[in-house]
Amino acid sequence: MEPTSLQDFVCALDPASLPRVLKVCSGVYFQGSIYEISGNECCLSTGDLIKVTQVHLQKVVCKNPGTGQTIELNPNFQGLFSPLTGPQSYRTLEELISATIQSSKQLPIWFMSTHRIDTKTRVVPQEQPLMLEAVEMYLGTCSARCVLGMEAQTVILRLPLSQKGTFWVLETGAPRTLLQALQDPALKGLLLTCPSLPWRSLILKPQYELQAVMHMRRTVVKIPSTLEVDVEDVTASSQHVDFIQPLMLSEVLARGGPFPLNMEILEGPVGPPIFLSPWVGSLQKGRRLCIYGLASPPWRVMASTKGRKVPRYFMVSGAYEGKLRRRPREFATAYDLLGALQPGQPLRVVTTKDYEVDEMEIPGFISLAVGDRLEVLGPSQAHGAHNDIDILLCHRLSDLGGEEEEECEEEAEDQEPIMLPLYYAGNFVEEMNDGRRYRLADLTVQFSLPCEVKVVAKDSSHPADPLPSFSGLRLEERIVEPFLVVSLDSEPGRCFEIPPRWLDLTVVEAERQPGQPDGPLPIATVEELSDAFYYHLRKLPVENQTPPPRPPKRQAFSEPKKQSCKEGSIQSSQVSELQQPSMSPRLKMNTLPKDTKDKPDIYSKVTRKGLKPTKSHPQEPDDDDDEHDYEEVVENFWKTL
C-alpha cells in the first residue's frame, strides 16, 4: 500500500477490518515539546507503529464550495442529504446543452465545472454551481446565459457554447442520512444538497478520532484524523509485532486478575519511602515481581510504640497471629472517656490531676482531685450559666477494694452523680484487671480503639516480628485498604503486601507465567512506617467521627471591662466597696490541706483513702477573715489601674 494521508486512510477505512497496523511515513511535531492537546496525540515520529483498534466520528464539517463558509454538524444530525452530480460528464457547454435538449429537460438546469472558468468580468471557482437559464446571442456569439449566486448579489454570466472544461449536470439523487452519505463510497467528494441547511450545494468533510495502541504507552492513544501525517498500512507484515502496554499496580488491582501474574518493573516508586522495610529498596527498574492476588483480610491497624523518647510507627495486618495483653489506657479529656465507653462494658478510671469547677459558669458541678476513682455512666446535658452543656455522667467510687467495695455499691447508687463537661481537659488512667491474651482480630472487635496493649507472644509466621521487644503499643485506629500480595522473582519464599494507592509502580506483564504456590504464603504481617507517611494516614478522615466539643467562652469579666471603657476612671468610693466582705472572693473547695495557704502555688500529694465526696455549696461568709488577704487584692487592683 502506498503512503496516504491519515484523513484519506480513515475515510476509506472499513470499520469491520479493524484492528489495523499503520506505519508513520512522515511524522509531525508540535512546537513546544507538547505531545498531547486536550487528550489527543499531536506528535508522531517517522517509523512509529500504530495499532488502530477503534474509530469514532467526532463531527462533520459542512462546507459551501462557492463561499467557503463552514458549519459543524453533530453525528446525530437528522437532515437528509442527496447527491447533485449526474452520471455523465461533458467536455463543452454545447455538448451539455445538446444532451439536455435530447432528454426533454426544461431550462433552467444546474451544472458545474471541475476546472476554473475565467471570464472578462469574473473568475468562477471550480465546482461552483451555476444555473443555466437560456441560450442566446451575445455580441454575435451563441452563448449560454448563466446565473452565479454569490453571498450578497446575483451575477449574470454569458459563456460561449465553445467553453471547454469538464462539466457535470447537478441532479438530485435518493436522500440519505448523514451517516449513510459518509459511508457510501460513491458519494465521497461529490456535491450534496440538504433542505435543512441554507445552501444549495455543500461538501461533507468528516473528522474522526482514532483509538490506537503504541509500543510502551500505558494508556490508549487518541489521534485526530486531521493530524497532518502520512501513514502506510502494514497489517499483513506486522502479525508478529507485540505492542507492550505498561500498567500501574492500581490498574492491576482494578482488573481483579487472573492471578498469579509475573510482572517486570519499568519504573520504581516515586518520592520518599513509606515503609522502612528492606524489600522497598528492591523495587527497582528491571526487577521481576510475582503478584498472587488480594491480601486477606483487607483491614490494618496503625500502632505506635510507648515508653520511648522517639516513637516508632507500624502497620499491623489483620492476619497478625501474635498474642496481645491489654494495658491501662490514658485519657486526656472527658470526651475521650465517652469515646471509649462501650455498651455492656464498665469503664472505671482514676484521676491524675486536680480539677476545680467554676460554679458561676457551671452551677452544681463537683470538683475532682488526684486519686479519685470514677465509673463512667454515659452522656447527658446540664444547664450552664449561658446555655446547655454536654456532660459525662460518672459515679465516684470508694477507695475500698474487694468485698468491701461490693458492699458499698448500694451506697454509691444513692450518691449524686458527678457531671464532667466533655471539654474538661483532665487526666485519667483506666482501672483494669485483665490478664487474658487476645488475638488482634478479637481485640479490635471487643474493644474500641485507641487501645494500649503489650505483645506477649510474637507471630510465629513472622520470625522477625519486632513488636514483642517494646514495653507497650498504642493501637491507634483501624483502616480498610486493598493490598496486593507480592514476592520478588529472586526470592519467591519472601512475600510482602503493597498498597497500590500509596505505593504505585509501573509494570509490564512478563512472558513466563508463574505457577500456583504450594501451601500458605509466608507474608510479613508487620511493616514499619516512616514518620511522614504515618502522619499522612492519621490525617485521613474517619467515617462517622464527630469533632470534640468546643469549650464555652468565658464572660466573667466582660461587663466590668465594658463599663471601665465607658467611664474612663474609677472613683475611690468604688474601690472602697471592693474592701467590703460582701465582695470577698468565693471560697475554694476544701480539697487541699490548710497548710497550703502560705504556699498557694504548691500542691502536695493528697491521700484519698477514706475521704468522703465533697459537694459544692453556695457562698457563705467565713468567720475567719485572716485566712484571706483581701488587702493584697486591692493593692494589685490599684497597681493595675
LINDAPE-V803348 format. One record per residue. BURIAL is I if it has 9 or more other ideal C-beta (glycine too) atoms within 8 Angstrom, else O. Layout:
burial
BURIAL
BURIAL
This chain:
burial
O
O
O
I
I
I
O
O
I
I
I
O
I
O
O
O
O
I
O
I
I
I
I
I
O
O
I
I
O
I
O
O
O
I
O
O
O
O
O
I
I
I
I
I
O
O
O
I
I
I
I
I
I
O
I
O
I
O
I
I
I
I
I
I
I
I
O
O
O
O
O
O
I
O
I
O
O
O
I
I
I
I
I
I
I
O
O
O
O
I
O
I
I
O
I
I
I
O
I
I
O
O
O
O
O
O
O
O
I
I
I
I
I
I
O
O
I
O
I
O
O
O
O
I
O
O
I
I
I
I
I
I
O
O
O
O
O
O
O
O
O
O
I
I
I
I
I
I
O
I
O
O
O
O
I
O
I
I
I
I
I
O
I
O
I
I
I
I
I
I
O
O
O
O
O
I
O
I
O
O
I
I
O
I
O
O
I
O
O
I
I
I
I
I
O
O
I
O
O
O
I
I
I
I
O
I
I
I
I
I
I
I
I
I
O
O
I
O
O
O
I
I
I
I
I
O
I
O
I
I
I
I
I
I
I
O
O
I
O
O
O
O
I
O
I
I
I
I
I
I
O
I
I
O
O
O
O
O
O
I
I
I
I
I
I
O
O
O
I
O
O
O
O
I
I
O
I
O
I
I
O
O
I
O
O
O
I
I
I
I
I
I
I
I
I
O
O
I
I
I
I
I
I
I
I
I
O
O
O
O
O
I
I
I
I
I
I
I
I
I
O
I
I
I
I
I
O
O
I
I
I
O
I
I
I
I
I
I
O
I
I
O
O
O
O
O
I
I
I
I
I
O
O
I
I
O
I
O
I
O
I
I
O
O
I
I
I
I
I
I
I
I
I
I
I
I
O
O
I
I
O
I
O
I
O
O
O
O
I
I
I
I
I
I
I
I
I
I
I
O
O
O
O
I
I
O
O
I
O
O
O
I
O
O
I
O
O
I
I
I
I
I
I
I
O
I
I
I
I
I
O
O
O
O
O
O
O
I
I
I
O
O
I
I
O
O
I
O
I
O
I
I
I
I
I
O
O
I
I
O
O
I
O
O
I
I
I
I
O
I
O
I
I
I
I
I
I
I
I
O
I
I
I
I
I
I
I
I
I
O
O
O
O
I
I
I
I
I
I
I
O
O
I
I
I
I
I
I
I
O
O
O
O
O
O
O
O
O
O
O
I
O
I
I
I
I
I
I
I
I
O
O
I
I
O
O
I
I
O
O
O
O
O
O
O
O
O
O
I
O
O
I
O
O
O
O
O
O
O
O
O
O
O
I
O
O
O
O
O
O
O
O
O
O
I
O
O
I
I
O
O
O
O
I
O
O
O
O
O
O
I
I
O
O
O
I
O
O
O
O
O
O
O
O
O
I
O
I
O
O
O
O
O
I
O
I
O
O
O
O
O
I
O
O
O
O
O
O
O
I
O
O
I
I
O
O
I
O
O
O
O
